[in-house]
Amino acid sequence: MKTIGLIGGMSWESSKVYYQYINEMVKEKLGGSHSAKSILTSVDFDQIEHYSFSGEWDKIGDLMAVHAEKLEKAGADLVVLCTNTIHLVSDAITQAIDVPFLHIAHATGEAIVKSGVKKVALLGTRFTMEKDFYTKILREQYNLEVMVPDAEDMDILQSIIYDELVKGVFKPESKQICLEIIKKMEAQGAEGAILGCTELPLLIPNDEVAITTFDTTRIHAQKAVDFALS
């Protein structure tokens, strides 16, 4: 079994789910008392949030590179970044380490293709929805049609994620708003919905959405386990 290196804290609400999923998946695969071999380094999300909103992505990249190097030096055989948005600086990570880095958009793209869905709605932070570091991979490498919400709904999602979800606040009314946004995009032709913020699956249960949902946290965790056990 390879050792999984995790960069967490963005936010810790979803990072703890990564740890849970990875260990549950290893136990399910190997049985008995097996659990995952892993190393976790965690950042102060307040600092990441500040740099994100001020557009200082180079500083985030430098920080992620430092944490990725820590994991490699500590014995990690692969590195997983436990967030969607901060994959915007994934190049800084891959340039800093020699072990594999598992990109969440590639894991998600593979899962969508396997499902047979061709047209997907992407929900996440405004950074994930507006910038092309995520959608470009899905469109160009997995031949998917990717839809994003309109500007007003982007603002709503941004507020729910940063004002509530990353702080561990999960409101029924916010869940309903997200479900309505998904319904609106379904009416526009979306066959599936990417929950492209690692906290969103904590708010939106799969069984309450009519179209196929893609839980990026679970998908990414599964990819890490598959790699570790390969």
C-alpha positions as CSV (number, residue, x, y, z in Angstrom):
1,M,0.0,0.0,0.0
2,K,1.4,3.4,-1.0
3,T,1.3,6.3,1.5
4,I,-1.2,9.1,0.5
5,G,-0.1,12.6,1.2
6,L,-3.0,15.1,1.9
7,I,-2.9,18.9,1.9
8,G,-5.9,19.8,3.9
9,G,-7.5,22.8,5.7
10,M,-9.3,24.3,2.7
11,S,-11.5,23.9,4.6
12,W,-11.0,21.4,7.4
13,E,-14.8,20.7,7.1
14,S,-14.2,18.8,3.9
15,S,-10.6,17.6,4.8
16,K,-12.0,15.5,7.6
17,V,-14.4,13.8,5.1
18,Y,-11.4,13.0,2.8
19,Y,-9.7,11.2,5.7
20,Q,-12.9,9.4,6.5
21,Y,-13.6,8.3,3.0
22,I,-10.1,7.2,2.3
23,N,-10.0,5.0,5.3
24,E,-13.5,3.6,4.7
25,M,-12.6,2.8,1.1
26,V,-9.3,1.0,2.1
27,K,-11.2,-1.0,4.7
28,E,-13.9,-2.0,2.2
29,K,-11.3,-3.0,-0.3
30,L,-8.9,-4.9,1.9
31,G,-11.2,-5.9,4.8
32,G,-10.2,-6.8,8.3
33,S,-8.6,-4.0,10.3
34,H,-7.0,-2.3,7.3
35,S,-6.8,1.4,7.1
36,A,-5.0,3.9,4.9
37,K,-1.4,4.8,5.2
38,S,-1.5,8.6,5.0
39,I,0.2,11.8,6.0
40,L,-1.7,15.1,6.5
41,T,-0.4,18.6,6.4
42,S,-3.0,21.3,7.0
43,V,-3.0,25.1,6.3
44,D,-4.7,28.0,8.0
45,F,-7.7,28.7,5.7
46,D,-8.0,32.3,6.7
47,Q,-4.6,33.0,5.0
48,I,-5.7,31.1,1.9
49,E,-9.0,33.0,1.8
50,H,-7.3,36.3,2.1
51,Y,-4.9,35.6,-0.8
52,S,-7.7,34.2,-3.0
53,F,-9.9,37.3,-2.6
54,S,-6.9,39.6,-3.2
55,G,-5.9,37.7,-6.3
56,E,-2.5,36.7,-4.9
57,W,-2.5,33.2,-6.3
58,D,1.3,33.1,-6.6
59,K,1.5,33.3,-2.8
60,I,-1.0,30.4,-2.6
61,G,1.1,28.5,-5.1
62,D,4.3,29.0,-3.1
63,L,2.5,27.8,0.1
64,M,1.1,24.7,-1.6
65,A,4.5,23.9,-3.0
66,V,6.0,24.1,0.5
67,H,3.3,21.7,1.9
68,A,3.7,19.3,-1.0
69,E,7.4,19.2,-0.4
70,K,6.8,18.4,3.3
71,L,4.6,15.5,2.4
72,E,7.2,14.1,-0.1
73,K,10.0,14.4,2.4
74,A,7.8,12.7,5.1
75,G,7.4,9.7,2.8
76,A,4.2,10.3,0.8
77,D,4.1,8.3,-2.5
78,L,1.4,10.6,-4.0
79,V,-0.1,14.0,-3.1
80,V,-3.8,14.9,-3.0
81,L,-4.9,18.5,-2.6
82,C,-8.2,18.4,-0.5
83,T,-10.0,21.2,-2.3
84,N,-11.3,22.1,-5.8
85,T,-10.5,25.8,-6.0
86,I,-6.9,25.7,-5.0
87,H,-6.1,23.4,-7.9
88,L,-5.8,26.7,-9.8
89,V,-2.2,26.6,-8.6
90,S,-1.6,22.9,-9.2
91,D,1.4,23.6,-11.5
92,A,3.2,25.0,-8.4
93,I,2.7,21.7,-6.7
94,T,3.7,19.4,-9.6
95,Q,6.9,21.5,-10.2
96,A,7.9,21.1,-6.5
97,I,7.6,17.3,-6.1
98,D,8.7,14.2,-7.9
99,V,5.9,11.9,-6.7
100,P,2.5,11.9,-8.6
101,F,-0.1,14.6,-8.0
102,L,-3.7,13.5,-8.4
103,H,-5.7,16.4,-10.0
104,I,-9.3,16.5,-8.9
105,A,-10.6,17.7,-12.3
106,H,-9.0,14.6,-14.0
107,A,-10.6,12.3,-11.4
108,T,-13.9,14.0,-11.9
109,G,-13.7,14.0,-15.7
110,E,-13.0,10.2,-15.7
111,A,-16.0,9.6,-13.4
112,I,-18.3,11.7,-15.7
113,V,-17.2,9.9,-18.8
114,K,-17.7,6.6,-17.1
115,S,-21.3,7.6,-16.2
116,G,-22.1,8.4,-19.8
117,V,-23.1,12.0,-19.0
118,K,-22.1,14.5,-21.7
119,K,-23.4,17.8,-20.5
120,V,-22.7,18.9,-16.9
121,A,-23.4,21.8,-14.7
122,L,-20.4,23.0,-12.5
123,L,-21.2,24.4,-9.1
124,G,-18.5,25.7,-6.9
125,T,-16.7,28.9,-5.9
126,R,-16.7,31.8,-8.3
127,F,-13.0,31.1,-8.9
128,T,-13.7,27.5,-9.9
129,M,-16.7,28.4,-12.1
130,E,-15.2,31.4,-13.9
131,K,-11.5,30.5,-14.4
132,D,-10.6,27.8,-16.9
133,F,-8.2,25.7,-14.8
134,Y,-11.1,23.2,-14.2
135,T,-13.4,23.6,-17.1
136,K,-10.6,23.5,-19.7
137,I,-9.6,20.1,-18.5
138,L,-13.1,18.8,-18.7
139,R,-13.8,20.3,-22.1
140,E,-10.5,19.6,-23.9
141,Q,-9.4,16.3,-22.3
142,Y,-12.8,14.6,-21.6
143,N,-14.9,16.2,-24.4
144,L,-17.6,17.3,-22.0
145,E,-20.0,20.2,-22.4
146,V,-19.7,22.2,-19.2
147,M,-22.3,24.8,-18.0
148,V,-21.9,27.3,-15.2
149,P,-24.6,29.3,-13.5
150,D,-25.4,32.9,-14.4
151,A,-23.7,35.8,-12.6
152,E,-26.4,36.1,-9.9
153,D,-26.3,32.5,-9.0
154,M,-22.5,32.5,-8.9
155,D,-22.7,35.3,-6.3
156,I,-25.2,33.2,-4.3
157,L,-23.0,30.1,-4.4
158,Q,-19.9,32.1,-3.5
159,S,-21.7,33.6,-0.4
160,I,-23.0,30.2,0.7
161,I,-19.6,28.6,0.4
162,Y,-17.5,31.2,2.1
163,D,-20.0,32.6,4.6
164,E,-21.4,29.3,5.7
165,L,-20.0,26.0,4.5
166,V,-16.3,26.5,5.2
167,K,-17.4,27.6,8.7
168,G,-19.3,24.5,9.3
169,V,-22.7,26.1,8.8
170,F,-25.2,24.1,6.8
171,K,-28.6,25.8,6.5
172,P,-31.7,24.1,5.0
173,E,-32.6,27.2,3.2
174,S,-29.2,27.3,1.5
175,K,-29.6,23.7,0.5
176,Q,-32.9,24.6,-1.1
177,I,-31.3,27.5,-3.0
178,C,-28.6,25.2,-4.4
179,L,-31.2,22.6,-5.4
180,E,-33.1,25.3,-7.3
181,I,-29.9,26.4,-9.1
182,I,-29.4,22.8,-10.2
183,K,-33.0,22.5,-11.3
184,K,-32.6,25.7,-13.4
185,M,-29.5,24.3,-15.1
186,E,-31.3,20.9,-15.6
187,A,-34.0,22.9,-17.5
188,Q,-31.2,24.3,-19.6
189,G,-30.0,20.8,-20.6
190,A,-27.6,19.7,-17.9
191,E,-27.6,15.9,-17.5
192,G,-25.5,16.0,-14.4
193,A,-24.2,18.3,-11.7
194,I,-20.6,18.6,-10.5
195,L,-20.5,19.5,-6.8
196,G,-17.2,21.3,-7.5
197,C,-16.6,22.6,-4.0
198,T,-15.6,19.9,-1.5
199,E,-18.1,21.3,1.1
200,L,-21.1,21.2,-1.3
201,P,-21.7,17.4,-1.0
202,L,-22.1,18.0,2.8
203,L,-25.0,20.3,2.0
204,I,-26.6,18.6,-0.9
205,P,-27.6,14.9,-0.6
206,N,-27.4,13.0,-3.9
207,D,-30.9,11.5,-3.4
208,E,-32.4,15.0,-3.4
209,V,-31.2,15.8,-6.9
210,A,-33.0,14.5,-10.0
211,I,-30.0,14.5,-12.3
212,T,-26.7,12.6,-11.7
213,T,-24.5,14.4,-9.2
214,F,-20.7,14.1,-9.0
215,D,-19.4,14.3,-5.5
216,T,-15.8,15.6,-6.1
217,T,-14.7,14.8,-2.6
218,R,-15.7,11.1,-2.8
219,I,-14.4,10.8,-6.4
220,H,-11.0,12.3,-5.5
221,A,-10.7,10.1,-2.4
222,Q,-11.5,7.0,-4.5
223,K,-8.9,7.9,-7.0
224,A,-6.3,8.3,-4.3
225,V,-7.2,4.9,-2.8
226,D,-7.1,3.2,-6.2
227,F,-3.7,4.6,-6.8
228,A,-2.4,3.7,-3.4
229,L,-3.6,0.1,-3.8
230,S,-2.5,-0.3,-7.4
